[in-house]
Each structure stands twice: as C-alpha cells, then as structure tokens.
Amino acid sequence: MTNPADCPDMTTLRAAIDALDKDLVRLLKRRADHIDRAIEIKRGIGLPARIPARVEEVVAHVRDEADRQALDPDLVETLWRELIDWSITREAQRIDLE
C-alpha cells in the first residue's frame, strides 16, 4: 500500500486512490456475503431483518473506530447508515421470498 507522502505526483496519487477504491469494493462484497449468511441464519431462527439495537451497536462501533483512526465519525455514521439500510432492505426482500 502506497503511503500518500510517497506519491510524487497526481498520477501516482490517483493510481493509489484507485487501488484503495478497488479494495473498498472488495471489502463491501465480503460484507454483503456475510449479510447473505445472516439472511440464512435469521430465516432459520425467525429473526427479522431489522434489529434496531444491533443497528445502533454497529453505528457506535464504526463511530468509535473512525475516531480512533482520526476520521470524521459523522461522515462514517452517514456512510454506514446508508450501508446498513441497503443491507436490511436486501435481507427483508430475501427473507420474505424464501
């Protein structure tokens, strides 16, 4: 992984950002795969897609991690709430279908 300070020009910096974006997409795919497994488990034990206490627990964890990483916790919360909403919608649709 390239350190930002080691990028001598915009071309190198952009390439490093593009590589990070690729990694982020790969991680989002892995997260979605875990959501798919949660769908199977929830369906098997009768849990709903949305569990409000769990949503708030996840948000609190990512806010704490953002703070530890010196990243704006409000930004991270906004992104994660969108991700969580997408995941819950996906779960609800799949739980209801099968």
C-alpha positions as CSV (number, residue, x, y, z in Angstrom):
1,M,0.0,0.0,0.0
2,T,1.4,3.4,-1.0
3,N,1.8,6.0,1.7
4,P,0.3,9.3,0.5
5,A,3.6,11.1,1.2
6,D,5.4,8.7,-1.2
7,C,3.2,9.9,-4.1
8,P,5.4,12.3,-6.1
9,D,2.6,13.4,-8.5
10,M,-1.1,13.4,-9.2
11,T,-0.8,10.3,-11.5
12,T,0.7,8.2,-8.8
13,L,-1.7,9.6,-6.2
14,R,-4.7,8.8,-8.3
15,A,-3.5,5.3,-9.0
16,A,-3.1,4.8,-5.3
17,I,-6.6,6.1,-4.7
18,D,-8.0,3.8,-7.5
19,A,-6.3,0.8,-5.8
20,L,-7.9,1.8,-2.5
21,D,-11.3,2.1,-4.1
22,K,-10.9,-1.4,-5.5
23,D,-10.0,-2.7,-2.1
24,L,-13.1,-1.0,-0.6
25,V,-15.4,-2.5,-3.2
26,R,-13.8,-6.0,-2.5
27,L,-14.5,-5.4,1.3
28,L,-18.0,-4.3,0.6
29,K,-18.6,-7.5,-1.4
30,R,-17.3,-9.6,1.5
31,R,-19.6,-7.7,3.9
32,A,-22.5,-8.4,1.5
33,D,-21.6,-12.1,1.5
34,H,-21.8,-12.0,5.3
35,I,-25.2,-10.3,5.1
36,D,-26.3,-13.2,2.9
37,R,-25.3,-15.6,5.6
38,A,-27.2,-13.5,8.1
39,I,-30.2,-13.9,6.0
40,E,-30.0,-17.7,6.1
41,I,-29.4,-17.7,9.9
42,K,-32.2,-15.1,10.6
43,R,-34.7,-17.1,8.4
44,G,-33.8,-20.3,10.3
45,I,-34.4,-18.8,13.7
46,G,-37.1,-16.4,12.9
47,L,-35.3,-13.1,13.4
48,P,-36.5,-10.0,11.5
49,A,-34.2,-8.2,9.0
50,R,-34.1,-5.0,11.1
51,I,-33.0,-5.3,14.7
52,P,-32.8,-1.7,15.9
53,A,-30.5,-2.4,18.9
54,R,-28.0,-4.1,16.5
55,V,-28.1,-1.2,14.1
56,E,-27.2,1.3,16.8
57,E,-24.5,-1.1,18.1
58,V,-22.9,-1.2,14.6
59,V,-23.1,2.5,14.3
60,A,-21.5,3.0,17.7
61,H,-18.6,0.6,16.8
62,V,-17.8,2.3,13.5
63,R,-18.0,5.8,15.1
64,D,-15.5,4.7,17.7
65,E,-13.2,3.2,15.1
66,A,-13.4,6.3,13.0
67,D,-12.5,8.4,16.0
68,R,-9.5,6.1,16.7
69,Q,-8.4,6.4,13.0
70,A,-8.8,10.3,13.1
71,L,-11.6,10.1,10.6
72,D,-14.8,12.2,10.9
73,P,-17.3,10.0,12.9
74,D,-20.2,11.8,11.4
75,L,-19.1,11.0,7.9
76,V,-18.6,7.4,8.8
77,E,-22.0,7.2,10.5
78,T,-23.7,8.6,7.5
79,L,-22.0,6.1,5.2
80,W,-22.7,3.2,7.5
81,R,-26.4,4.1,8.0
82,E,-26.8,4.0,4.2
83,L,-24.9,0.7,4.0
84,I,-27.0,-0.7,6.9
85,D,-30.3,0.4,5.3
86,W,-29.2,-1.2,2.0
87,S,-28.3,-4.4,3.9
88,I,-31.6,-4.5,5.8
89,T,-33.6,-3.9,2.6
90,R,-31.7,-6.8,1.0
91,E,-32.3,-9.0,4.0
92,A,-36.0,-8.2,4.2
93,Q,-36.6,-8.9,0.5
94,R,-34.7,-12.2,0.6
95,I,-36.3,-13.4,3.9
96,D,-39.7,-12.7,2.6
97,L,-39.0,-14.6,-0.7
98,E,-37.8,-17.8,0.8
